[in-house]
Amino acid sequence: MTTTLWITIGLILLLIVMSAFFSGSETALTAASRARMLQLEKTGTLRAGLVGRLISARERLIGALLLGNNLVNILASALATSLFLEVFGDAGVVYATLVMTAVVLIFAEVLPKTWAIGDPDRFALAVAPIVRLVVALFGPVTLAVEAIVNRILRLVGVRVIEGRSVLSASDELRGQLDLLHLEGNVVKDDRDRLGGLLDLAELEVSDVMIHRTKVVSINAGDPPEKIVADTLASAYTRLPLWRGEPENIIGILHAKDLLRTINALDGDLDRLDITSVATAPWFVPDTTSLKNQLNAFLKRKAHIALVVDEYGEVMGLVTLEDILEEIVGEIADEHDIEVQGVRIQPDGSVVVDGAVPIRDLNRAVDWELPDEEATTVAGLVIHEARTIPEQGQTFTFHGCRFQVLRKQRNRITLLKVTPIEVIERREAAAKA
């Protein structure tokens, strides 16, 4: 073989290496984590900042890499064709096509991209300085190509908005959490806590409040001895104080303030003025988001607020603990009264109290029952059935079978929920 042929072969190999570099760089830089690069930049890694800047101009980056990749691939194919024509004659075109397709596919595409996707952050840090020079070199050409592409897209009615994201930041984070959970990198409890934090902006206080029928309150008209006894008997330290009727809340009684006042009066309950001990009630609309309510609690240094509807009627109350439980799960102390609302059965079904919130049931058994139209499990059944079911009735929706086990007047108090897949497995086992 002549010297010219060896030089041509050397150039083809060099172009294949360059093509592999462009392919691997494109894969690594598009898959690299911007959050990881930001953290590395804060720790003093200069290349991380360079990667971040390259990723921020993603269209220009990809355009430059594609331009470089196509240039070297086309040039390598042209050189290979001339080489094979010289060696094999007219049949060299076929040989060049077959050989270059295999070489480019294996060594310039699959191999470097597989390498890059295995550790994109490290690969991106390694190639960033060279890629920066490539982007600077092909910058004018890339801008021209972008302008031509955008003009063509506008002609066919497609508007391209740079930097537009289909998903919101919270949706992207939630999707990433679910993916990491499926991969086993995030355990269920951590996923639930982080997911609960993201959900605060979407939930309203009416979704987590304690309904007025379950609120433990104190009658200001009772004798002081009974007020003290009821306060000590309660599992709560902050209690709404009402006069005339339970919905007429006139203050919030704190057990510690009551004890201090009794101590100051030397235990003389006849001189106790309960209204002077209570603090002014705080009323909030039922449509307030949990995120805003949490910020309001922290700003006011308060722990309890009364929830009212659009007519000003008291619907219930919400506490700081209720909101925190949406993030960290149920918080119990030595004075809490344990109420078992969810009981998982050996056959895979779940017996649940009708008043259990759907979110709590989903978190307990890792289901995805919708909670947009109803807050409690009983409310979900009534909403889907479009009627108040009778005891013993069964309904199937959202991948589960709901059976009403107990009912008191118009309230569903106990249900049995069985996933359809559990029923199908049971029926298959019975047939076998």
C-alpha positions as CSV (number, residue, x, y, z in Angstrom):
1,M,0.0,0.0,0.0
2,T,1.2,3.5,-0.8
3,T,1.9,6.2,1.7
4,T,-1.2,8.1,0.5
5,L,-3.4,5.1,1.4
6,W,-2.0,4.9,4.9
7,I,-2.5,8.6,5.4
8,T,-6.1,8.2,4.3
9,I,-6.7,5.3,6.7
10,G,-5.1,7.4,9.5
11,L,-7.4,10.3,8.7
12,I,-10.5,8.0,8.7
13,L,-9.5,6.6,12.1
14,L,-9.0,10.1,13.5
15,L,-12.4,11.2,12.2
16,I,-14.0,8.2,13.8
17,V,-12.4,9.1,17.1
18,M,-13.7,12.7,16.7
19,S,-17.2,11.4,15.9
20,A,-17.1,9.3,19.0
21,F,-16.1,12.3,21.0
22,F,-19.0,14.4,19.7
23,S,-21.5,11.6,20.2
24,G,-20.4,10.9,23.8
25,S,-20.2,14.6,24.6
26,E,-23.8,15.1,23.4
27,T,-25.1,12.2,25.5
28,A,-23.2,13.2,28.6
29,L,-24.1,16.9,28.5
30,T,-27.8,16.3,27.8
31,A,-28.0,13.7,30.6
32,A,-25.8,15.5,33.2
33,S,-27.6,16.8,36.3
34,R,-27.7,20.6,36.5
35,A,-28.4,20.3,40.3
36,R,-25.3,18.2,40.7
37,M,-23.2,20.6,38.7
38,L,-24.5,23.5,40.8
39,Q,-23.5,21.7,44.0
40,L,-20.0,21.0,42.6
41,E,-19.6,24.6,41.5
42,K,-20.4,25.7,45.0
43,T,-17.6,23.4,46.3
44,G,-15.1,25.1,43.9
45,T,-15.1,22.8,40.9
46,L,-14.6,25.2,38.0
47,R,-15.5,22.7,35.3
48,A,-18.9,22.2,36.9
49,G,-19.7,25.9,36.3
50,L,-18.6,25.5,32.7
51,V,-20.9,22.4,32.3
52,G,-23.8,24.4,33.8
53,R,-23.3,27.3,31.3
54,L,-23.1,24.8,28.4
55,I,-26.3,23.1,29.5
56,S,-28.1,26.4,30.0
57,A,-27.8,27.1,26.2
58,R,-28.9,23.5,25.3
59,E,-30.0,24.3,21.7
60,R,-26.8,25.9,20.8
61,L,-24.8,23.1,22.5
62,I,-26.6,20.4,20.7
63,G,-26.4,22.3,17.4
64,A,-22.7,22.6,17.6
65,L,-22.1,19.0,18.5
66,L,-24.4,17.7,15.8
67,L,-22.7,20.0,13.3
68,G,-19.3,18.7,14.2
69,N,-20.5,15.1,14.3
70,N,-22.0,15.3,10.8
71,L,-18.9,17.0,9.4
72,V,-16.5,14.3,10.6
73,N,-18.9,11.4,9.7
74,I,-19.5,12.7,6.1
75,L,-15.8,13.4,5.6
76,A,-14.9,9.9,7.0
77,S,-17.4,8.3,4.7
78,A,-16.1,10.3,1.7
79,L,-12.5,9.3,2.4
80,A,-13.5,5.7,2.9
81,T,-15.4,5.6,-0.4
82,S,-12.4,7.0,-2.3
83,L,-10.1,4.5,-0.6
84,F,-12.3,1.5,-1.4
85,L,-12.8,2.7,-5.0
86,E,-9.1,2.8,-5.5
87,V,-8.6,-0.7,-4.0
88,F,-11.7,-2.6,-5.2
89,G,-12.9,-0.5,-8.2
90,D,-16.6,0.2,-8.7
91,A,-17.5,-2.4,-6.0
92,G,-15.8,-0.3,-3.5
93,V,-18.9,1.9,-3.0
94,V,-20.8,-1.1,-1.6
95,Y,-17.9,-2.2,0.6
96,A,-17.3,1.3,1.9
97,T,-21.0,1.7,2.8
98,L,-21.1,-1.6,4.7
99,V,-17.8,-1.1,6.5
100,M,-18.4,2.6,7.4
101,T,-22.0,1.8,8.6
102,A,-20.7,-0.9,11.0
103,V,-17.7,1.2,12.2
104,V,-19.6,4.4,12.8
105,L,-22.5,2.6,14.5
106,I,-20.3,0.6,16.8
107,F,-17.3,2.9,17.5
108,A,-18.7,6.3,16.9
109,E,-22.3,6.0,18.2
110,V,-23.1,3.0,20.5
111,L,-19.8,2.6,22.3
112,P,-19.2,6.3,23.3
113,K,-22.9,6.9,24.2
114,T,-23.0,3.8,26.3
115,W,-19.8,5.0,28.0
116,A,-21.2,8.5,28.6
117,I,-24.6,7.4,29.9
118,G,-22.9,5.2,32.5
119,D,-21.5,8.2,34.3
120,P,-22.7,11.4,32.5
121,D,-21.6,13.8,35.2
122,R,-18.0,12.7,35.2
123,F,-17.9,12.4,31.4
124,A,-19.4,15.9,31.0
125,L,-16.8,17.4,33.4
126,A,-14.0,15.8,31.4
127,V,-15.1,17.0,27.9
128,A,-16.5,20.4,28.9
129,P,-13.3,22.5,28.0
130,I,-13.0,21.0,24.6
131,V,-16.8,21.3,23.9
132,R,-16.7,24.9,24.9
133,L,-14.1,25.5,22.1
134,V,-16.3,23.6,19.7
135,V,-19.4,25.7,20.6
136,A,-17.4,28.9,20.2
137,L,-16.0,27.7,16.8
138,F,-19.4,26.6,15.4
139,G,-21.3,29.4,17.2
140,P,-22.1,31.6,14.1
141,V,-23.0,28.6,12.0
142,T,-25.2,27.2,14.8
143,L,-27.1,30.5,15.1
144,A,-27.7,30.6,11.4
145,V,-29.0,27.0,11.5
146,E,-31.3,27.9,14.4
147,A,-32.7,30.9,12.6
148,I,-33.4,28.8,9.5
149,V,-35.1,26.0,11.5
150,N,-37.2,28.5,13.5
151,R,-38.3,30.2,10.2
152,I,-39.3,26.9,8.6
153,L,-41.2,25.9,11.8
154,R,-43.1,29.2,11.8
155,L,-44.1,28.6,8.2
156,V,-45.8,25.4,9.1
157,G,-47.4,26.9,12.2
158,V,-45.1,25.7,15.0
159,R,-44.0,28.2,17.6
160,V,-40.8,27.2,19.5
161,I,-40.5,29.0,22.9
162,E,-36.9,28.6,24.2
163,G,-36.7,27.4,27.8
164,R,-40.3,26.4,28.1
165,S,-40.9,23.4,30.3
166,V,-44.0,21.2,29.9
167,L,-43.9,20.2,33.6
168,S,-43.8,22.6,36.5
169,A,-40.9,22.4,38.9
170,S,-43.0,20.5,41.5
171,D,-44.2,18.0,38.9
172,E,-40.6,17.4,37.8
173,L,-39.5,16.8,41.4
174,R,-42.4,14.5,42.1
175,G,-41.7,12.5,38.9
176,Q,-38.0,12.3,39.9
177,L,-39.0,11.0,43.4
178,D,-41.2,8.4,41.9
179,L,-38.5,7.2,39.6
180,L,-35.9,7.1,42.3
181,H,-38.4,5.1,44.5
182,L,-39.0,2.6,41.7
183,E,-35.2,2.2,41.3
184,G,-34.8,1.6,45.0
185,N,-32.7,4.7,45.7
186,V,-35.5,6.4,47.8
187,V,-37.5,4.5,50.4
188,K,-41.3,4.9,50.6
189,D,-41.2,7.0,53.8
190,D,-38.8,9.5,52.4
191,R,-40.8,9.7,49.1
192,D,-44.0,10.4,51.1
193,R,-42.4,13.1,53.2
194,L,-40.9,14.9,50.2
195,G,-44.1,14.4,48.2
196,G,-46.1,15.8,51.1
197,L,-44.0,18.9,51.1
198,L,-44.6,19.4,47.4
199,D,-48.3,18.9,47.9
200,L,-48.7,21.8,50.4
201,A,-49.3,24.3,47.6
202,E,-52.1,22.1,46.0
203,L,-54.0,21.3,49.2
204,E,-56.4,23.6,51.1
205,V,-57.0,23.8,54.9
206,S,-60.4,22.2,54.3
207,D,-58.6,19.0,53.2
208,V,-56.8,18.5,56.5
209,M,-59.0,20.3,59.0
210,I,-60.7,18.7,62.0
211,H,-64.4,18.9,61.3
212,R,-66.5,20.8,63.8
213,T,-68.4,17.6,64.8
214,K,-65.1,16.2,66.0
215,V,-63.7,19.4,67.6
216,V,-63.2,19.1,71.4
217,S,-64.3,22.5,72.8
218,I,-65.1,24.2,76.2
219,N,-68.4,25.9,77.1
220,A,-67.6,29.3,78.6
221,G,-70.9,29.2,80.5
222,D,-70.0,26.1,82.5
223,P,-68.9,26.4,86.1
224,P,-65.2,27.0,86.6
225,E,-64.8,23.6,88.2
226,K,-66.2,21.8,85.2
227,I,-64.1,24.0,82.8
228,V,-60.9,23.0,84.7
229,A,-62.0,19.3,84.7
230,D,-62.8,19.3,81.0
231,T,-59.5,21.0,80.2
232,L,-57.5,18.4,82.2
233,A,-59.5,15.5,80.7
234,S,-58.7,16.6,77.1
235,A,-55.8,15.3,75.2
236,Y,-55.2,18.8,73.8
237,T,-53.5,21.9,75.2
238,R,-55.4,24.4,73.1
239,L,-59.2,24.3,73.1
240,P,-61.8,26.5,71.4
241,L,-64.0,28.3,73.9
242,W,-67.7,28.9,73.0
243,R,-70.7,30.6,74.4
244,G,-74.3,30.0,73.7
245,E,-73.8,27.5,70.9
246,P,-70.7,25.5,69.8
247,E,-70.3,27.4,66.6
248,N,-70.0,30.8,68.5
249,I,-66.3,30.6,69.2
250,I,-65.2,33.5,71.5
251,G,-61.6,32.5,72.2
252,I,-58.9,29.8,72.4
253,L,-58.1,28.4,75.8
254,H,-54.5,27.3,76.5
255,A,-54.2,24.8,79.3
256,K,-50.9,26.4,80.5
257,D,-52.5,29.8,80.7
258,L,-55.4,28.3,82.7
259,L,-53.0,26.7,85.2
260,R,-51.0,29.9,85.5
261,T,-54.1,31.9,86.2
262,I,-55.3,29.3,88.8
263,N,-51.9,29.5,90.5
264,A,-52.1,33.3,90.6
265,L,-55.6,33.1,92.2
266,D,-54.2,30.7,94.8
267,G,-56.6,28.0,93.6
268,D,-59.7,30.1,94.2
269,L,-61.8,29.1,91.2
270,D,-64.7,31.4,92.2
271,R,-62.6,34.3,91.0
272,L,-61.7,32.7,87.7
273,D,-62.8,34.7,84.6
274,I,-62.4,32.2,81.8
275,T,-62.8,34.8,79.0
276,S,-59.9,36.8,80.3
277,V,-57.7,33.7,80.1
278,A,-58.5,32.8,76.5
279,T,-56.9,34.5,73.6
280,A,-58.7,35.9,70.6
281,P,-59.7,33.3,68.0
282,W,-58.1,33.4,64.5
283,F,-60.4,32.6,61.6
284,V,-59.1,31.6,58.2
285,P,-60.9,30.8,54.9
286,D,-61.4,27.1,54.0
287,T,-59.8,27.8,50.6
288,T,-56.4,28.8,52.1
289,S,-53.6,26.7,50.7
290,L,-51.6,24.7,53.2
291,K,-48.4,26.4,52.1
292,N,-49.8,29.8,52.8
293,Q,-51.3,28.6,56.1
294,L,-48.0,27.1,57.2
295,N,-46.3,30.4,56.5
296,A,-49.0,32.3,58.4
297,F,-48.7,30.0,61.4
298,L,-44.9,30.6,61.5
299,K,-45.3,34.4,61.0
300,R,-48.0,34.7,63.8
301,K,-46.3,32.2,66.0
302,A,-49.7,30.5,66.3
303,H,-50.6,26.8,66.4
304,I,-54.3,26.8,65.8
305,A,-56.9,28.5,63.6
306,L,-60.6,28.2,63.0
307,V,-61.7,27.4,59.5
308,V,-64.8,29.2,58.1
309,D,-66.6,28.9,54.8
310,E,-67.7,31.6,52.4
311,Y,-70.6,32.5,54.7
312,G,-68.5,32.9,57.8
313,E,-69.8,29.6,59.4
314,V,-67.2,27.7,61.4
315,M,-66.4,24.4,59.5
316,G,-63.7,23.1,61.9
317,L,-60.2,23.9,62.9
318,V,-56.7,23.4,61.6
319,T,-53.5,23.2,63.6
320,L,-49.8,23.5,62.8
321,E,-49.5,19.8,63.6
322,D,-52.1,18.9,61.0
323,I,-50.0,20.6,58.3
324,L,-46.7,19.1,59.5
325,E,-48.3,15.6,59.5
326,E,-48.9,16.1,55.8
327,I,-45.1,16.1,55.4
328,V,-43.8,13.7,58.1
329,G,-46.8,11.5,58.7
330,E,-48.8,10.9,61.9
331,I,-47.3,12.7,64.9
332,A,-48.3,11.0,68.2
333,D,-47.3,11.8,71.8
334,E,-48.1,10.2,75.1
335,H,-51.4,12.0,75.4
336,D,-52.8,11.2,72.0
337,I,-55.7,8.9,71.8
338,E,-54.9,6.2,69.3
339,V,-57.7,5.6,66.8
340,Q,-57.1,2.7,64.5
341,G,-58.7,3.9,61.3
342,V,-57.0,1.5,58.8
343,R,-56.7,-2.2,59.4
344,I,-55.0,-4.3,56.7
345,Q,-56.5,-7.8,56.5
346,P,-54.6,-11.0,55.8
347,D,-56.4,-11.5,52.5
348,G,-55.1,-8.2,51.1
349,S,-58.2,-6.1,51.7
350,V,-58.4,-3.1,54.0
351,V,-61.1,-2.3,56.6
352,V,-61.1,1.5,57.0
353,D,-63.2,4.0,58.9
354,G,-65.3,6.2,56.7
355,A,-63.8,9.4,58.2
356,V,-60.2,8.4,57.3
357,P,-58.8,10.9,54.8
358,I,-58.0,9.5,51.4
359,R,-54.5,10.8,51.6
360,D,-53.9,8.9,54.9
361,L,-55.2,5.7,53.4
362,N,-53.0,6.2,50.3
363,R,-50.0,6.8,52.4
364,A,-50.7,3.8,54.7
365,V,-51.1,1.2,51.9
366,D,-49.3,2.9,49.0
367,W,-52.4,3.3,46.9
368,E,-53.4,6.2,44.5
369,L,-57.0,6.8,45.1
370,P,-58.0,10.3,43.9
371,D,-58.7,13.0,46.5
372,E,-59.6,15.9,44.3
373,E,-63.4,15.5,44.7
374,A,-63.6,14.1,48.2
375,T,-61.5,14.3,51.3
376,T,-62.5,11.1,53.2
377,V,-63.0,7.5,52.0
378,A,-66.7,7.7,52.7
379,G,-66.9,10.9,50.7
380,L,-65.2,9.3,47.8
381,V,-67.8,6.4,47.8
382,I,-70.7,8.8,48.0
383,H,-69.2,11.0,45.2
384,E,-68.7,8.0,42.9
385,A,-72.0,6.3,43.7
386,R,-73.9,9.6,43.3
387,T,-76.1,8.5,46.2
388,I,-75.8,7.6,49.9
389,P,-75.3,3.8,49.8
390,E,-77.0,1.3,52.1
391,Q,-75.2,-1.1,54.4
392,G,-73.9,-4.1,52.4
393,Q,-73.8,-2.4,49.0
394,T,-70.7,-2.8,46.9
395,F,-69.1,-0.5,44.4
396,T,-66.2,-0.9,42.1
397,F,-64.1,2.1,40.8
398,H,-60.5,3.3,40.7
399,G,-59.2,-0.2,40.7
400,C,-60.8,-1.2,44.0
401,R,-64.0,-2.7,45.3
402,F,-65.7,-0.8,48.1
403,Q,-68.1,-2.6,50.4
404,V,-70.2,-0.6,53.0
405,L,-69.9,-2.5,56.3
406,R,-71.5,-0.1,58.6
407,K,-73.7,3.0,58.4
408,Q,-75.2,5.4,60.9
409,R,-78.0,7.4,59.5
410,N,-76.6,9.1,56.5
411,R,-72.9,8.6,57.5
412,I,-70.8,5.7,56.2
413,T,-68.7,4.7,59.2
414,L,-66.9,1.5,58.1
415,L,-65.9,0.1,54.7
416,K,-64.0,-2.8,53.3
417,V,-61.7,-1.9,50.3
418,T,-60.2,-4.6,48.2
419,P,-58.0,-4.0,45.2
420,I,-59.3,-5.7,42.0
421,E,-55.9,-7.5,41.5
422,V,-56.3,-9.1,44.9
423,I,-59.8,-10.3,43.9
424,E,-58.6,-11.7,40.6
425,R,-55.7,-13.5,42.3
426,R,-58.2,-15.0,44.8
427,E,-60.6,-16.1,42.1
428,A,-57.7,-17.6,40.0
429,A,-56.5,-19.6,43.1
430,A,-60.0,-20.9,43.7
431,K,-60.3,-22.1,40.1
432,A,-56.9,-23.8,40.3
